[in-house]
Amino acid sequence: MDPAATVLIVEDEPKLARLLDDYLKAAGYRTHWVSDGVSAVTAARTTKPDLILLDVMLPGKDGLAVCREVRAFAQTPIIMVTARVEEIDRLLGLELGADDYVCKPFSPREVVARVKAVLRRTAPAAVAQPDRLEINESRLTMRLDGKTLVLTPVEFRLLNALASQPGRIFSRDQLLDRLHLDHRVVLDRTVDSHVKNVRRKLAEVAPGEELIRSVYGVGYKLEIA
């Protein structure tokens, strides 16, 4: 998220929309809510959200039609919300091209987890920094100023996440999402420990430089020319 991904909530039940809005904001996302299909297409064009949470049953124009129209002009990730279990194959199939679905009734926490997973899956691949930082993702290796960094797999994923968008501030939660492939539950302060180790290894190659900077109360960013 940069600084926070925007989620367009398309839901005609105000109580449910407010619940989703509260949970998504608590997770650090920006939100925009519309309650009908026609407004959803307009909002998708004008607000350019990072993800659309799209109910199937909507007034004016249903979610299936909205999904088709949005796909005609954007590849924005779409999570369909449906009570029609029989529609799932269509929602995820070639006909519509939705990225995921959630069945009603659902837990708001589950929805937030799905949003995180889809955004992580559809995020642009990390870009190597050719001037100073060379990244080989297949071999989990990095070189800074031509010198090899000896990193653990977790440290590699941490530095790779920061290097994907130098200058961007990543929260601890955002970094935690990328550290462990099995999505184990760990304390957010675990990130601090890994950052400390990575900083030490960077300092061995580039003494006197603070390449990973702390942003008080927010998280970390990589500053590398």
Secondary structure, DSSP 8 states (H G I E B T S, - for coil): --S--EEEEE-S-HHHHHHHHHHHHHTT-EEEEE-SHHHHHHHHHHT--SEEEEESS-SSS-HHHHHHHHHTT----EEEEES-GGGHHHHHSTTT--SEEEESS--HHHHHHHHHHHHHHHS-----BTTTEEEETTTTEEEETTEEE---HHHHHHHHHHHHSTT--EEHHHHHHHH-TT-----THHHHHHHHHHHHHHHHHSTT---EEEETTTEEEE---
